[in-house]
Amino acid sequence: MSNGTPYAYPTFPLRRFVHEMTDGPFGSSLTSSHYSDEGARVIRLGNIGSAHFKDTDAAFIPMSYFRELRRHEVKAGDLLIAGLGDDRHPVGRACIAPDHLGPAIVKADCYRVRLDENRLTHRFAAWALGSSTVSDQVSASTRGSTRSRINLEVAREIHLPVPPVEEQRRIAHFLDAETARIDGLLHAQNRLQERLSERRTAGVIAAVSDAERTDRRKSTLTWLETLPADWQEVRVGLLARMGSGHTPSRSHPEWWTNCSIPWITTGEVKQVRDDRREDLIETRERISELGLANSAAELHPAGTVALCRTASAGYSAVMGTAMATSQDFVTWTCGPQLDPYYLLWCLRAMRADLLGRLAMGSTHKTIYVPDLQMLQIPLPPLDDQRKIVKRIRKQNTGIDRLTDAVRRQNSLLTERRQALITAAVTGQIDVSTASGRGIEE
């Protein structure tokens, strides 16, 4: 038993209660080539949530192979622990195998545990492993730079609070009920956030086609049904000079010294995917004037619109200063009839169409230059373009303010949920008198 901890209950290593504990088969014993359309379920890391089983992304192996791997078998009610984690999925999280599971095994880095439930129940152990105090303890024992890992022996040494069994059952029942209430609120908030996002997207599409105008005609653009009667659909290449970029040869180190020219690459994924951002000011990488002179890269002026056609295909931004790009981008330097920010919002409005109709590839989507050369947009007068941009910014500001409020509420609910779990399993609250009333406040 450990002393000087934040627990009101005594703590013991998990191994003190283990009847049986096993890992999944490693290496070539179980690979995706063994999977089948039906048979015995393979429990993978993605199925192990924090105190709940995620019944998605199902994988199976043939029953004949399941019988060969029976030592890794999982039965309903078993405790499942994740031996691998990351920032969003903590290592050491645990859940219970559901009743409907049927024949199943664990995969590598997933531990199946059977405890002496007369002393430590699986349900309480799953909640305890998800508490902040135990999670911090597990994190301190991990190895791995990008993904945290614990092996079977480390998992056996995790110290858990161990109240009397009847109290364990009360705590687990309390947490089942209270977290379900919070999860219901989070689900509603997430749905609201989705609707706000849909409203934002629809608002942009309506603005770039001036949906308030009543004198309309059928559009020839695949992403718009109608347009104002006096607008034309015009190929972007007739309104802006199209360009691209290049990567100076890495075999010439002298081309990569004294680098001062901002260079847009796929490293700007996070920036270009942020639709609240219009201008790209800083880049992760730069190239030199010598590298620019000895490659097909171009220096584009501020105000040039860049669209990624590979890693984050379909996402776009406006250059806030003179920049070059890698070959992953196409650019348009607008002429006098086209406002760059109107073009930007047209590209964002048509993004779903670009990805659905033009992007090629199953894993990594790519939009090819010949398709982009034929791209068309609706063309109102220049003054109207600028009014439309102002309208988009105003309506987005209102929606973004609501979205931020929802996110703050979600953050508070998530913190409340985690604090409740930790307080309950460590004995900081008496669950026989505690209540979730006031969670919505």
Secondary structure per residue as TSV (DSSP state, phi and psi in degrees):
chain	resnum	aa	ss	phi	psi
A	1	M	-	360.0	140.0
A	2	S	-	-98.1	152.6
A	3	N	-	-119.1	166.9
A	4	G	S	70.4	25.7
A	5	T	S	-102.4	168.7
A	6	P	S	-79.4	11.2
A	7	Y	-	-87.6	141.8
A	8	A	S	-86.3	-13.2
A	9	Y	S	-109.2	155.9
A	10	P	-	-65.1	150.5
A	11	T	E	-116.3	145.6
A	12	F	E	-141.5	154.1
A	13	P	E	-68.6	146.4
A	14	L	G	-54.5	-35.8
A	15	R	G	-57.6	-24.5
A	16	R	G	-64.1	-18.8
A	17	F	G	-117.2	1.5
A	18	V	E	-81.2	125.7
A	19	H	E	-87.2	-41.4
A	20	E	E	-155.5	138.4
A	21	M	E	-147.7	127.9
A	22	T	E	-142.9	154.4
A	23	D	-	-96.5	172.0
A	24	G	-	-83.9	166.5
A	25	P	-	-65.8	139.2
A	26	F	-	-99.8	163.2
A	27	G	G	56.8	-134.3
A	28	S	G	-73.4	-7.0
A	29	S	G	-66.9	-26.2
A	30	L	S	-150.4	106.9
A	31	T	-	-127.3	175.3
A	32	S	G	-62.6	-21.4
A	33	S	G	-68.3	-18.9
A	34	H	G	-83.8	-11.5
A	35	Y	-	-70.4	152.5
A	36	S	B	-136.6	172.8
A	37	D	S	-74.5	-22.4
A	38	E	S	-153.9	172.8
A	39	G	S	130.3	-136.3
A	40	A	E	-89.0	139.9
A	41	R	E	-73.1	140.3
A	42	V	E	-105.9	115.3
A	43	I	E	-85.5	120.3
A	44	R	-	-112.2	172.4
A	45	L	G	-56.4	-37.2
A	46	G	G	-65.2	-17.2
A	47	N	G	-84.5	-15.8
A	48	I	B	-95.4	102.5
A	49	G	-	-93.4	-179.9
A	50	S	S	-82.7	99.3
A	51	A	S	69.7	12.1
A	52	H	S	-146.6	142.8
A	53	F	B	-83.5	128.4
A	54	K	-	-94.1	103.7
A	55	D	-	-87.9	54.3
A	56	T	-	-127.1	173.5
A	57	D	S	51.0	52.9
A	58	A	-	-73.1	137.8
A	59	A	-	-128.7	148.9
A	60	F	E	-135.5	157.8
A	61	I	E	-126.3	156.4
A	62	P	-	-60.6	149.1
A	63	M	H	-60.4	-32.5
A	64	S	H	-63.5	-38.7
A	65	Y	H	-77.5	-31.7
A	66	F	H	-56.8	-41.1
A	67	R	H	-64.3	-29.7
A	68	E	H	-73.6	-27.2
A	69	L	T	-104.9	27.8
A	70	R	G	-63.6	-24.1
A	71	R	G	-65.4	-15.2
A	72	H	G	-99.9	13.9
A	73	E	E	-63.5	144.8
A	74	V	E	-117.3	135.5
A	75	K	-	-117.6	157.7
A	76	A	T	-54.0	134.3
A	77	G	T	93.3	-10.6
A	78	D	-	-65.9	151.2
A	79	L	E	-85.6	130.6
A	80	L	E	-116.8	128.0
A	81	I	E	-120.7	135.0
A	82	A	E	-86.0	122.2
A	83	G	S	-90.4	1.4
A	84	L	E	-138.2	140.2
A	85	G	E	-150.5	175.7
A	86	D	-	-147.3	-165.9
A	87	D	S	-60.8	-34.1
A	88	R	S	-96.7	-18.6
A	89	H	S	-130.2	94.7
A	90	P	-	-63.4	139.4
A	91	V	T	-66.0	142.2
A	92	G	T	91.2	-4.4
A	93	R	-	-62.3	155.7
A	94	A	E	-147.0	157.4
A	95	C	E	-151.6	178.8
A	96	I	E	-107.2	136.2
A	97	A	-	-64.3	127.8
A	98	P	-	-72.8	160.9
A	99	D	T	-64.2	-32.2
A	100	H	T	-84.6	5.9
A	101	L	-	-60.8	-43.3
A	102	G	-	76.7	-167.4
A	103	P	S	-57.6	134.5
A	104	A	E	-159.6	157.7
A	105	I	E	-134.5	163.1
A	106	V	E	-93.2	151.3
A	107	K	-	-92.7	173.6
A	108	A	T	-55.9	143.9
A	109	D	T	71.9	8.1
A	110	C	E	-116.4	125.2
A	111	Y	E	-107.1	129.5
A	112	R	E	-99.0	126.8
A	113	V	E	-126.3	137.1
A	114	R	E	-123.3	119.3
A	115	L	E	-103.8	164.6
A	116	D	-	-77.6	96.2
A	117	E	T	-75.2	-2.8
A	118	N	T	-75.3	-13.5
A	119	R	T	-121.4	-34.5
A	120	L	S	-143.7	113.8
A	121	T	-	-80.0	149.2
A	122	H	H	-60.6	-41.0
A	123	R	H	-65.8	-43.6
A	124	F	H	-65.9	-41.6
A	125	A	H	-59.5	-38.9
A	126	A	H	-63.7	-43.4
A	127	W	H	-66.6	-40.5
A	128	A	H	-63.3	-40.3
A	129	L	H	-66.4	-21.4
A	130	G	T	-91.3	-2.3
A	131	S	S	-74.2	154.6
A	132	S	H	-62.9	-39.1
A	133	T	H	-64.8	-45.8
A	134	V	H	-71.2	-39.0
A	135	S	H	-61.1	-40.1
A	136	D	H	-64.0	-39.5
A	137	Q	H	-62.0	-43.7
A	138	V	H	-65.5	-42.5
A	139	S	H	-59.9	-34.5
A	140	A	T	-69.2	-16.3
A	141	S	T	-102.8	4.8
A	142	T	-	-85.9	165.1
A	143	R	B	-132.4	160.9
A	144	G	-	112.9	136.8
A	145	S	S	-89.5	-40.1
A	146	T	S	-98.9	-38.0
A	147	R	S	-127.4	131.8
A	148	S	E	-79.6	138.5
A	149	R	E	-135.4	141.8
A	150	I	-	-125.1	143.4
A	151	N	-	-91.1	-179.2
A	152	L	H	-61.9	-38.9
A	153	E	H	-68.6	-39.9
A	154	V	H	-64.6	-41.3
A	155	A	H	-60.4	-36.9
A	156	R	H	-66.8	-22.9
A	157	E	T	-95.0	2.0
A	158	I	-	-63.0	128.7
A	159	H	E	-90.1	128.3
A	160	L	E	-119.6	148.3
A	161	P	E	-69.4	141.3
A	162	V	-	-132.1	87.8
A	163	P	-	-75.7	173.2
A	164	P	-	-55.6	151.1
A	165	V	H	-57.8	-41.4
A	166	E	H	-62.9	-36.6
A	167	E	H	-69.4	-36.7
A	168	Q	H	-57.0	-44.2
A	169	R	H	-66.0	-40.3
A	170	R	H	-63.3	-43.4
A	171	I	H	-62.7	-46.5
A	172	A	H	-62.0	-42.8
A	173	H	H	-63.3	-43.6
A	174	F	H	-59.2	-47.5
A	175	L	H	-69.3	-35.6
A	176	D	H	-56.2	-46.5
A	177	A	H	-72.3	-47.2
A	178	E	H	-70.9	-40.4
A	179	T	H	-69.4	-29.9
A	180	A	H	-63.2	-39.7
A	181	R	H	-63.9	-45.4
A	182	I	H	-65.8	-41.1
A	183	D	H	-63.0	-34.3
A	184	G	H	-63.7	-41.8
A	185	L	H	-65.3	-41.5
A	186	L	H	-63.6	-39.9
A	187	H	H	-61.4	-44.3
A	188	A	H	-63.3	-40.8
A	189	Q	H	-66.4	-39.3
A	190	N	H	-65.9	-37.8
A	191	R	H	-65.5	-38.5
A	192	L	H	-63.2	-40.7
A	193	Q	H	-63.2	-40.1
A	194	E	H	-62.7	-41.8
A	195	R	H	-66.3	-37.3
A	196	L	H	-64.8	-39.5
A	197	S	H	-64.3	-42.8
A	198	E	H	-63.3	-40.7
A	199	R	H	-64.2	-38.9
A	200	R	H	-62.8	-47.3
A	201	T	H	-62.2	-45.6
A	202	A	H	-63.3	-35.0
A	203	G	H	-65.8	-37.9
A	204	V	H	-66.4	-45.2
A	205	I	H	-61.7	-42.5
A	206	A	H	-64.1	-37.4
A	207	A	H	-69.5	-46.7
A	208	V	H	-69.4	-14.6
A	209	S	T	-109.3	9.8
A	210	D	T	45.3	62.2
A	211	A	T	-62.6	-16.0
A	212	E	T	-74.5	-20.2
A	213	R	-	-68.9	135.4
A	214	T	S	-93.5	-25.5
A	215	D	S	-83.2	97.5
A	216	R	E	-129.2	162.8
A	217	R	E	-137.4	166.0
A	218	K	E	-68.5	137.0
A	219	S	-	-89.5	147.4
A	220	T	S	-90.7	-4.7
A	221	L	S	-81.2	137.5
A	222	T	T	-68.5	-20.0
A	223	W	T	-102.7	2.6
A	224	L	-	-133.8	137.1
A	225	E	S	-83.4	-44.1
A	226	T	E	-137.2	162.2
A	227	L	E	-139.3	157.9
A	228	P	E	-54.0	141.9
A	229	A	T	-59.6	-28.4
A	230	D	T	-96.8	7.4
A	231	W	-	-91.3	154.0
A	232	Q	E	-112.7	156.1
A	233	E	E	-96.1	122.8
A	234	V	E	-127.4	140.4
A	235	R	E	-67.7	131.2
A	236	V	G	-58.4	-34.9
A	237	G	G	-61.0	-19.5
A	238	L	G	-85.3	-13.7
A	239	L	T	-110.4	-16.6
A	240	A	E	-147.4	147.6
A	241	R	E	-80.1	121.7
A	242	M	E	-86.4	136.6
A	243	G	E	-139.7	-177.4
A	244	S	-	-147.3	-152.1
A	245	G	-	-152.5	-172.5
A	246	H	-	-162.2	165.5
A	247	T	-	-112.1	116.9
A	248	P	-	-57.6	146.4
A	249	S	-	-59.1	129.3
A	250	R	T	-75.6	-12.6
A	251	S	T	-77.9	-3.2
A	252	H	-	-114.6	87.5
A	253	P	G	-59.1	-25.8
A	254	E	G	-68.6	-19.8
A	255	W	G	-78.7	-9.7
A	256	W	G	-116.1	27.5
A	257	T	S	-115.2	155.0
A	258	N	S	54.2	45.7
A	259	C	-	-78.1	120.1
A	260	S	-	-131.3	-8.1
A	261	I	E	-94.1	118.6
A	262	P	E	-55.2	135.4
A	263	W	E	-132.1	111.2
A	264	I	E	-79.1	123.0
A	265	T	-	-129.7	-176.2
A	266	T	G	-66.8	-8.6
A	267	G	G	-66.8	-14.5
A	268	E	G	-90.9	19.4
A	269	V	H	-51.3	-49.2
A	270	K	H	-62.0	-39.8
A	271	Q	H	-69.0	-46.7
A	272	V	H	-73.4	-20.5
A	273	R	T	-83.5	-5.9
A	274	D	-	-91.0	102.0
A	275	D	T	-73.5	-3.4
A	276	R	T	-81.5	-17.4
A	277	R	-	-97.6	129.0
A	278	E	-	-99.1	-44.8
A	279	D	E	-100.1	140.2
A	280	L	E	-103.7	115.5
A	281	I	-	-105.6	-45.2
A	282	E	-	-112.3	147.6
A	283	T	-	-125.2	153.3
A	284	R	S	-70.6	-31.3
A	285	E	E	-122.6	158.1
A	286	R	E	-134.7	157.0
A	287	I	E	-120.8	165.6
A	288	S	-	-94.6	165.3
A	289	E	H	-64.5	-33.6
A	290	L	H	-68.3	-41.1
A	291	G	H	-64.9	-38.4
A	292	L	H	-63.0	-42.9
A	293	A	H	-68.6	-25.4
A	294	N	T	-106.7	25.3
A	295	S	S	-144.6	177.8
A	296	A	S	-86.9	6.6
A	297	A	-	-67.1	149.4
A	298	E	-	-121.9	150.8
A	299	L	-	-95.0	113.0
A	300	H	B	-96.6	144.1
A	301	P	-	-74.4	160.3
A	302	A	T	-55.7	142.4
A	303	G	T	95.7	-7.9
A	304	T	-	-70.6	139.0
A	305	V	E	-94.2	130.2
A	306	A	E	-117.0	136.5
A	307	L	E	-125.7	128.7
A	308	C	E	-79.3	133.6
A	309	R	-	-115.2	5.5
A	310	T	S	-123.9	-97.6
A	311	A	T	-54.7	-45.3
A	312	S	T	-117.4	58.8
A	313	A	T	-54.5	131.9
A	314	G	T	96.0	-9.7
A	315	Y	-	-92.0	148.5
A	316	S	E	-144.7	164.0
A	317	A	E	-159.5	168.0
A	318	V	E	-106.9	134.7
A	319	M	E	-68.7	124.2
A	320	G	S	-83.7	-10.2
A	321	T	S	-153.6	173.8
A	322	A	-	-63.4	131.0
A	323	M	B	-145.5	160.8
A	324	A	E	-112.0	168.6
A	325	T	E	-134.4	162.6
A	326	S	-	-80.0	177.6
A	327	Q	T	-72.1	-2.9
A	328	D	T	-79.6	-5.4
A	329	F	E	-121.8	151.2
A	330	V	E	-113.5	155.8
A	331	T	E	-132.3	154.7
A	332	W	E	-133.2	120.8
A	333	T	E	-98.5	110.8
A	334	C	E	-71.8	143.1
A	335	G	-	-87.9	-171.5
A	336	P	T	-68.3	-15.3
A	337	Q	T	-93.4	-4.4
A	338	L	-	-131.7	123.8
A	339	D	-	-81.8	129.3
A	340	P	H	-61.2	-32.8
A	341	Y	H	-75.8	-30.3
A	342	Y	H	-65.9	-42.8
A	343	L	H	-60.2	-43.3
A	344	L	H	-55.8	-48.3
A	345	W	H	-72.9	-27.1
A	346	C	H	-64.9	-43.8
A	347	L	H	-62.4	-38.0
A	348	R	H	-71.8	-35.7
A	349	A	H	-65.4	-35.5
A	350	M	T	-93.9	5.9
A	351	R	H	-56.0	-44.9
A	352	A	H	-60.6	-38.2
A	353	D	H	-68.0	-42.3
A	354	L	I	-57.9	-46.8
A	355	L	I	-69.9	-39.9
A	356	G	I	-75.6	-32.8
A	357	R	I	-101.7	-34.4
A	358	L	I	-111.6	-27.5
A	359	A	-	-69.6	134.5
A	360	M	B	-115.2	150.5
A	361	G	-	109.7	141.8
A	362	S	S	-86.3	-38.6
A	363	T	S	-98.9	-55.7
A	364	H	S	-109.4	109.9
A	365	K	-	-74.7	139.7
A	366	T	B	-134.9	134.0
A	367	I	-	-104.6	123.7
A	368	Y	-	-87.6	149.3
A	369	V	H	-57.4	-44.0
A	370	P	H	-56.4	-35.4
A	371	D	H	-67.8	-39.5
A	372	L	H	-70.1	-28.1
A	373	Q	H	-65.1	-23.7
A	374	M	T	-97.0	4.7
A	375	L	-	-62.6	136.2
A	376	Q	E	-121.2	152.2
A	377	I	E	-135.3	159.8
A	378	P	E	-73.2	143.2
A	379	L	E	-125.3	98.7
A	380	P	-	-85.1	171.7
A	381	P	-	-58.4	156.0
A	382	L	H	-57.8	-42.9
A	383	D	H	-61.2	-39.6
A	384	D	H	-66.8	-36.8
A	385	Q	H	-57.4	-44.5
A	386	R	H	-70.1	-34.8
A	387	K	H	-65.0	-39.7
A	388	I	H	-62.4	-42.9
A	389	V	H	-60.6	-44.2
A	390	K	H	-61.8	-39.5
A	391	R	H	-64.6	-42.4
A	392	I	H	-61.9	-45.3
A	393	R	H	-61.7	-40.6
A	394	K	H	-66.7	-47.0
A	395	Q	H	-69.2	-35.2
A	396	N	H	-67.1	-35.8
A	397	T	H	-60.3	-43.2
A	398	G	H	-64.7	-44.5
A	399	I	H	-66.9	-40.8
A	400	D	H	-64.6	-34.2
A	401	R	H	-64.1	-42.8
A	402	L	H	-66.0	-40.7
A	403	T	H	-62.1	-42.2
A	404	D	H	-62.8	-38.4
A	405	A	H	-64.6	-40.7
A	406	V	H	-64.6	-41.5
A	407	R	H	-64.0	-38.5
A	408	R	H	-64.3	-41.5
A	409	Q	H	-63.1	-41.2
A	410	N	H	-61.4	-42.1
A	411	S	H	-62.7	-42.6
A	412	L	H	-66.5	-40.4
A	413	L	H	-65.0	-40.4
A	414	T	H	-65.0	-42.1
A	415	E	H	-64.0	-42.2
A	416	R	H	-59.8	-43.5
A	417	R	H	-60.7	-48.2
A	418	Q	H	-66.2	-40.7
A	419	A	H	-63.6	-37.2
A	420	L	H	-65.2	-44.3
A	421	I	H	-59.8	-48.7
A	422	T	H	-63.7	-44.6
A	423	A	H	-63.8	-38.4
A	424	A	H	-70.2	-47.5
A	425	V	H	-75.3	-21.2
A	426	T	T	-94.5	-2.7
A	427	G	T	82.5	16.8
A	428	Q	S	-76.8	-17.2
A	429	I	S	-129.4	153.3
A	430	D	-	-93.7	107.0
A	431	V	T	-69.6	-16.3
A	432	S	T	-72.3	-19.8
A	433	T	T	-117.9	-14.8
A	434	A	-	-71.7	154.8
A	435	S	-	-145.3	152.4
A	436	G	-	-86.2	2.6
A	437	R	T	-58.0	136.7
A	438	G	T	99.0	-3.1
A	439	I	T	-61.4	-36.8
A	440	E	T	-74.4	-13.9
A	441	E	-	-71.7	360.0
